[in-house]
């Protein structure tokens, strides 16, 4: 079931090269339509959003109901089955605890005084307003609401606006409950590129945000890319992906289960394996065939495996790490002996799951770090969503007169080296006559 490539062969190199280029998304077929949607929403505001909601979301919010400040999240939480409510509450608690620790380490103001007496530092403040996008349709993920909005809340963002198309039925309850637990302050009843436009530009009723985060389809991803610069974005998300790295100690049954946990997301998902024998690939393929047969989303998982599934067979532990590093996957599961030592050699990964007892699903729901991760190889330069994504940093500088006098000759020399005489004179104007 998994195409198998032997490391070092031309076929393997070709497959790896193609895989490493997977993030080069082609927006050509939708970009013209998305630009038209963005332009109309920017010009017409609410009326355009409502028209597009009727056209694409198949329902038109009632007058005055496009933006909901009181969206009934607490009541929705109470309507959920007890086990679902408990799961959401536990997830929210663990995600919040992790990001509060992250805030203390990564998003704190600091100040120092150097040897010349200059006070230097960084001031860290939350952005004013964040937008969170949550898809509608077949992809309803309350976990993504928690994973996107809670880091913003912990960062201190005062307004968190969730854009998601509501169905008007009980299927909305999990999303509304997650919004309540995440500190969402307003809900925009719309999805698609028109919702991104409303968040980016603002309308008569939708407040303009400073940053938009969260996954979506090709139209949403294209819209986020096009509004970047008007607002910040977390990234342009592609299909979900997992790379399982396995040695001879791994259990093929668990490897197959983890591959399917991503394959069932979407037909475009990437379920990938790197291991050390063809026999292991065959064992995993047998498990895949057995396990997929009973999945409710079997057709989606099979399509993902057929389109993007691949196994690479390497001949050394070092090569396990270097090939994983080359793939630069969103999720990397290390089902090997001594996974911590191997993880030290895998630099490019969105999240690393160490050991067979750590399923990727734990990271999706309860572990704590946000599951909003870079895809398509962008983990080479990107990072998981976190508190740091919702703050701005301002450099703070204060020179006492004596410190400026000590550094004046060097500053003016730099300025004149670059031909900027006014820079030099701005320094000299501050010096006492005998110091010039």
C-alpha positions as CSV (number, residue, x, y, z in Angstrom):
1,X,0.0,0.0,0.0
2,X,3.0,2.3,0.6
3,X,5.3,3.0,-2.4
4,X,8.8,1.9,-1.2
5,X,12.0,3.7,-2.2
6,X,15.5,2.4,-1.4
7,X,17.7,5.3,-0.3
8,X,20.6,6.0,-2.7
9,X,18.7,5.0,-5.9
10,X,17.7,7.5,-8.6
11,X,14.0,6.6,-7.9
12,X,14.4,7.4,-4.2
13,X,16.2,10.7,-4.9
14,X,13.5,11.7,-7.4
15,X,10.7,10.9,-4.9
16,X,12.5,12.8,-2.2
17,X,13.1,15.9,-4.4
18,X,9.4,15.9,-5.3
19,X,8.4,15.6,-1.7
20,X,10.7,18.4,-0.6
21,X,9.0,20.7,-3.2
22,X,5.5,19.9,-1.9
23,X,5.0,23.3,-0.3
24,X,5.1,25.2,-3.7
25,X,1.3,25.6,-3.7
26,X,-0.3,26.7,-6.9
27,X,-2.8,29.4,-6.3
28,X,-3.1,30.3,-10.0
29,X,-6.6,28.8,-10.5
30,X,-8.2,30.6,-7.5
31,X,-6.2,33.8,-7.2
32,X,-8.2,35.9,-9.6
33,X,-11.5,34.9,-7.8
34,X,-10.0,35.6,-4.4
35,X,-8.7,39.0,-5.5
36,X,-12.2,39.9,-6.7
37,X,-13.7,38.8,-3.3
38,X,-11.1,40.8,-1.3
39,X,-11.7,43.9,-3.4
40,X,-15.5,43.8,-3.1
41,X,-15.5,43.2,0.6
42,X,-13.0,46.1,1.1
43,X,-15.2,48.4,-0.9
44,X,-18.7,47.3,0.2
45,X,-18.2,45.8,3.7
46,X,-21.0,43.9,5.3
47,X,-23.3,43.7,2.3
48,X,-20.5,41.9,0.3
49,X,-19.8,39.5,3.2
50,X,-23.5,38.7,3.5
51,X,-23.8,38.1,-0.2
52,X,-20.8,35.8,-0.3
53,X,-22.0,34.0,2.8
54,X,-25.3,33.2,1.1
55,X,-23.4,32.1,-2.1
56,X,-20.7,30.0,-0.5
57,X,-21.8,29.2,3.0
58,X,-25.3,28.4,1.8
59,X,-27.0,30.6,4.5
60,X,-27.4,34.3,5.1
61,X,-27.0,35.5,8.7
62,X,-30.0,37.5,9.9
63,X,-29.8,41.3,10.0
64,X,-27.5,42.3,12.8
65,X,-26.3,38.7,13.3
66,X,-23.2,38.8,11.2
67,X,-21.1,39.6,14.3
68,X,-22.1,38.0,17.6
69,X,-20.7,39.4,20.8
70,X,-22.9,37.1,22.9
71,X,-22.7,33.8,21.0
72,X,-24.0,31.5,23.7
73,X,-20.7,29.6,24.3
74,X,-21.4,28.8,28.0
75,X,-24.8,27.4,27.1
76,X,-23.3,25.4,24.2
77,X,-20.7,23.9,26.6
78,X,-23.5,22.9,28.9
79,X,-25.4,21.1,26.1
80,X,-22.4,18.9,25.2
81,X,-22.2,15.2,26.3
82,X,-20.3,15.0,29.6
83,X,-17.3,13.3,28.1
84,X,-17.1,15.8,25.2
85,X,-17.4,18.7,27.7
86,X,-14.7,17.2,30.0
87,X,-12.3,16.7,27.0
88,X,-12.7,20.3,25.9
89,X,-12.2,21.6,29.4
90,X,-9.1,19.4,30.0
91,X,-7.7,20.4,26.6
92,X,-8.2,24.1,27.3
93,X,-6.6,23.8,30.8
94,X,-3.5,22.1,29.5
95,X,-3.1,24.4,26.5
96,X,-3.4,27.4,28.7
97,X,-0.9,26.1,31.3
98,X,1.7,25.4,28.6
99,X,1.3,28.8,27.0
100,X,1.5,30.6,30.3
101,X,4.8,29.0,30.9
102,X,5.9,29.9,27.3
103,X,4.9,33.6,28.0
104,X,7.2,33.7,31.0
105,X,10.1,32.4,28.9
106,X,9.6,33.9,25.4
107,X,7.4,36.9,25.6
108,X,8.7,39.0,28.5
109,X,9.9,42.6,28.6
110,X,13.6,42.9,29.6
111,X,16.1,45.6,30.4
112,X,19.8,45.8,30.9
113,X,22.4,48.5,31.7
114,X,25.6,48.2,29.8
115,X,29.2,49.2,30.9
116,X,28.7,52.7,29.5
117,X,25.6,53.2,31.6
118,X,23.2,53.0,28.6
119,X,19.8,51.5,29.5
120,X,18.7,49.1,26.7
121,X,15.9,46.6,26.4
122,X,12.8,45.3,24.7
123,X,9.2,46.1,25.6
124,X,6.8,43.4,24.8
125,X,3.1,44.2,24.4
126,X,0.1,42.2,23.1
127,X,-1.5,43.1,19.8
128,X,-4.8,44.8,20.2
129,X,-7.0,42.4,18.2
130,X,-6.5,38.9,16.8
131,X,-8.6,37.1,14.2
132,X,-9.0,33.3,14.4
133,X,-10.3,31.4,11.4
134,X,-12.1,28.0,11.9
135,X,-13.3,26.1,8.8
136,X,-16.9,25.0,8.3
137,X,-18.3,22.2,6.2
138,X,-16.7,18.7,6.7
139,X,-13.8,20.2,8.6
140,X,-15.1,21.3,12.0
141,X,-12.3,21.4,14.5
142,X,-13.0,22.8,18.0
143,X,-9.5,21.8,18.9
144,X,-8.1,24.3,16.4
145,X,-10.2,27.1,18.1
146,X,-8.5,26.2,21.4
147,X,-5.1,25.9,19.9
148,X,-5.3,29.2,18.1
149,X,-7.2,31.4,20.5
150,X,-5.8,30.4,23.9
151,X,-2.2,31.5,23.0
152,X,-3.7,34.9,22.0
153,X,-5.6,35.1,25.3
154,X,-2.5,34.2,27.3
155,X,-0.5,36.8,25.5
156,X,-3.0,39.4,26.7
157,X,-4.9,40.1,23.5
158,X,-8.1,41.9,24.5
159,X,-10.2,41.2,21.5
160,X,-10.2,37.8,19.8
161,X,-12.5,37.5,16.8
162,X,-13.5,34.1,15.6
163,X,-14.6,33.7,12.0
164,X,-16.5,30.5,11.2
165,X,-19.7,29.8,9.3
166,X,-22.4,28.5,11.7
167,X,-24.9,25.9,10.6
168,X,-27.6,27.1,12.9
169,X,-28.0,23.6,14.5
170,X,-26.6,21.6,17.4
171,X,-23.4,20.8,15.3
172,X,-22.3,24.4,16.2
173,X,-22.1,23.6,20.0
174,X,-18.6,22.2,20.1
175,X,-17.2,25.3,18.2
176,X,-19.2,27.7,20.4
177,X,-18.1,25.9,23.5
178,X,-14.4,26.0,22.4
179,X,-14.8,29.7,21.7
180,X,-16.1,30.3,25.2
181,X,-13.3,28.3,26.8
182,X,-10.7,30.2,24.7
183,X,-11.6,33.7,25.5
184,X,-13.1,34.6,22.1
185,X,-14.9,38.0,22.4
186,X,-16.8,38.1,19.1
187,X,-17.8,35.6,16.4
188,X,-18.2,36.4,12.7
189,X,-20.8,34.1,11.1
190,X,-19.0,33.6,7.8
191,X,-16.2,31.5,6.3
192,X,-14.0,31.5,3.2
193,X,-12.1,34.2,1.5
194,X,-14.8,36.8,2.3
195,X,-14.3,36.2,6.1
196,X,-10.6,36.7,5.7
197,X,-11.3,39.9,3.9
198,X,-13.7,41.1,6.6
199,X,-11.1,40.5,9.3
200,X,-8.2,42.1,7.4
201,X,-10.0,45.2,6.2
202,X,-12.8,45.6,8.7
203,X,-16.5,46.3,7.7
204,X,-19.3,48.2,9.2
205,X,-19.7,45.5,11.8
206,X,-16.6,43.3,11.7
207,X,-13.6,44.9,13.5
208,X,-10.3,45.0,11.7
209,X,-7.8,42.7,13.3
210,X,-4.0,42.9,13.5
211,X,-3.2,39.3,12.8
212,X,-5.2,36.3,11.3
213,X,-4.4,32.7,12.3
214,X,-5.9,29.3,11.7
215,X,-6.2,26.8,8.9
216,X,-8.5,26.8,5.8
217,X,-9.0,25.6,2.3
218,X,-7.2,26.8,-0.8
219,X,-9.3,30.0,-1.1
220,X,-8.7,30.8,2.6
221,X,-4.9,30.2,2.2
222,X,-4.8,32.3,-0.9
223,X,-6.7,35.1,0.8
224,X,-4.4,35.1,3.8
225,X,-1.4,35.3,1.6
226,X,-2.9,38.3,-0.3
227,X,-3.8,40.3,2.8
228,X,-0.4,39.8,4.4
229,X,1.1,43.2,4.8
230,X,-2.3,44.7,5.6
231,X,-2.4,42.3,8.6
232,X,0.0,39.7,9.9
233,X,-0.7,36.0,9.4
234,X,0.6,32.9,11.0
235,X,1.5,31.3,7.6
236,X,-0.1,29.8,4.6
237,X,-1.2,26.3,5.7
238,X,-1.1,23.4,3.4
239,X,-2.2,19.8,3.8
240,X,-1.5,18.0,7.1
241,X,1.6,15.7,7.1
242,X,3.3,13.2,9.3
243,X,6.7,11.5,9.0
244,X,7.1,8.4,11.1
245,X,10.7,7.5,11.7
246,X,11.0,3.8,12.7
247,X,13.8,1.4,13.5
248,X,13.6,-2.4,14.0
249,X,12.2,-1.9,17.5
250,X,9.0,-0.2,16.2
251,X,5.6,-1.8,16.1
252,X,4.2,-1.8,12.6
253,X,0.6,-1.7,14.0
254,X,1.3,1.6,15.8
255,X,3.2,3.0,12.8
256,X,0.2,2.3,10.6
257,X,-2.2,3.8,13.1
258,X,-0.2,7.0,13.2
259,X,0.0,7.3,9.4
260,X,-3.8,6.8,9.2
261,X,-4.4,9.5,11.9
262,X,-3.1,12.0,9.3
263,X,-4.3,10.3,6.2
264,X,-8.0,10.6,7.4
265,X,-7.7,14.4,7.6
266,X,-7.8,15.0,3.8
267,X,-7.1,13.4,0.5
268,X,-4.2,15.8,0.1
269,X,-2.5,14.8,3.4
270,X,1.0,13.3,3.5
271,X,1.5,10.0,5.4
272,X,5.2,9.3,5.2
273,X,7.6,6.7,6.6
274,X,11.3,6.3,6.9
275,X,12.6,3.0,8.2
276,X,15.4,0.5,7.9
277,X,14.1,-2.5,5.9
278,X,11.7,-3.4,3.1
279,X,10.2,-6.1,5.3
280,X,9.1,-3.4,7.8
281,X,7.5,-1.4,5.0
282,X,5.6,-4.6,4.0
283,X,4.5,-5.2,7.6
284,X,3.2,-1.6,7.8
285,X,1.4,-1.9,4.5
286,X,-0.4,-5.0,5.7
287,X,-1.5,-3.1,8.9
288,X,-2.6,-0.2,6.8
289,X,-4.8,-2.4,4.7
290,X,-6.4,-4.0,7.8
291,X,-6.9,-0.8,9.8
292,X,-8.2,1.4,7.0
293,X,-11.0,-1.0,6.2
294,X,-12.9,-0.1,9.4
295,X,-12.4,3.7,9.4
296,X,-15.4,5.9,8.9
297,X,-13.3,8.1,6.6
298,X,-11.7,5.1,4.8
299,X,-12.2,6.7,1.3
300,X,-10.3,9.8,2.4
301,X,-7.5,7.9,4.0
302,X,-7.1,5.6,1.0
303,X,-6.9,8.6,-1.4
304,X,-4.3,10.2,0.8
305,X,-2.2,7.0,0.9
306,X,-2.5,6.6,-2.8
307,X,-1.7,10.2,-3.8
308,X,1.0,11.1,-1.2
309,X,2.0,8.0,0.9
310,X,5.6,7.0,0.6
311,X,8.2,4.9,2.5
312,X,11.9,5.4,2.3
313,X,14.3,2.6,3.4
314,X,17.7,3.7,4.7
315,X,20.7,1.8,6.0
316,X,21.8,3.6,9.1
317,X,20.5,5.4,12.1
318,X,22.3,8.6,11.1
319,X,20.4,8.5,7.7
320,X,17.1,8.2,9.5
321,X,17.8,11.6,11.0
322,X,19.2,13.3,7.9
323,X,16.3,12.2,5.7
324,X,13.8,13.4,8.3
325,X,15.6,16.7,8.4
326,X,15.4,16.9,4.6
327,X,11.7,16.2,4.5
328,X,11.0,18.9,7.2
329,X,7.6,17.6,8.2
330,X,4.9,19.2,10.2
331,X,4.7,16.2,12.6
332,X,7.7,13.8,13.2
333,X,7.1,10.7,15.2
334,X,10.3,9.0,16.4
335,X,9.4,5.4,17.0
336,X,13.0,4.3,17.7
337,X,15.2,3.2,20.5
338,X,16.5,6.3,22.4
339,X,14.3,8.8,20.5
340,X,15.8,11.8,22.4
341,X,19.3,11.2,21.0
342,X,17.8,11.0,17.4
343,X,15.7,14.1,18.0
344,X,18.9,16.1,18.6
345,X,19.8,15.5,15.0
346,X,16.4,16.5,13.5
347,X,16.5,20.3,13.2
348,X,13.5,20.8,10.8
349,X,10.2,19.6,12.4
350,X,7.1,21.4,13.5
351,X,6.5,19.0,16.4
352,X,8.5,15.9,17.4
353,X,6.8,13.0,19.2
354,X,9.3,11.0,21.1
355,X,8.7,7.3,21.5
356,X,6.0,4.8,20.6
357,X,3.9,5.8,23.6
358,X,3.5,9.4,22.3
359,X,0.8,9.4,19.5
360,X,0.5,12.5,17.3
361,X,-3.1,12.6,18.4
362,X,-2.1,13.7,21.9
363,X,-0.5,16.8,20.4
364,X,-3.7,17.5,18.4
365,X,-5.8,17.7,21.5
366,X,-4.5,17.6,25.0
367,X,-0.7,17.8,25.3
368,X,-0.5,21.6,25.5
369,X,1.7,23.1,22.7
370,X,-0.4,24.5,19.9
371,X,-1.1,22.1,17.0
372,X,-1.0,25.0,14.5
373,X,2.3,24.1,12.8
374,X,4.1,25.1,9.6
375,X,3.5,22.7,6.7
376,X,5.0,22.1,3.3
377,X,8.6,22.2,4.5
378,X,8.2,25.7,6.0
379,X,9.3,24.3,9.3
380,X,12.8,25.1,8.0
381,X,12.2,28.7,8.9
382,X,8.8,28.6,10.7
383,X,7.6,27.7,14.2
384,X,4.5,26.5,16.0
385,X,1.9,29.1,16.9
386,X,2.5,30.5,20.3
387,X,2.2,33.4,22.7
388,X,5.1,35.1,20.8
389,X,2.9,35.3,17.7
390,X,0.5,37.7,19.4
391,X,2.9,40.3,20.8
392,X,4.9,43.2,19.4
393,X,8.4,44.0,20.5
394,X,9.7,47.6,20.8
395,X,13.3,48.4,21.4
396,X,13.9,50.8,24.3
397,X,17.1,52.9,24.5
398,X,18.3,55.6,27.0
399,X,21.7,57.2,26.9
400,X,23.0,59.3,29.8
401,X,25.1,62.3,28.6
402,X,28.4,60.8,29.7
403,X,27.7,57.6,27.7
404,X,26.9,59.6,24.5
405,X,30.1,61.6,25.0
406,X,32.1,58.4,25.2
407,X,30.6,56.9,22.0
408,X,30.2,60.1,20.0
409,X,33.3,59.8,17.9
410,X,32.4,56.3,16.9
411,X,28.8,57.2,16.0
412,X,29.8,60.2,14.0
413,X,32.5,58.2,12.2
414,X,29.9,55.6,11.2
415,X,27.5,58.3,10.0
416,X,30.2,60.0,7.9
417,X,31.3,56.6,6.5
418,X,27.8,56.2,5.1
419,X,27.6,59.8,3.9
420,X,24.9,60.9,6.4
421,X,26.2,64.2,7.8
422,X,23.0,65.1,9.5
423,X,23.2,61.9,11.6
424,X,26.7,63.0,12.8
425,X,25.6,66.6,13.5
426,X,22.6,65.3,15.5
427,X,25.1,63.6,17.9
428,X,27.4,66.6,18.0
429,X,24.6,69.0,18.8
430,X,24.1,67.1,22.1
431,X,27.7,67.5,23.3
432,X,29.0,70.2,25.5
433,X,31.2,72.7,23.6
434,X,34.5,71.3,25.1
435,X,33.4,67.7,24.0
436,X,32.9,68.5,20.3
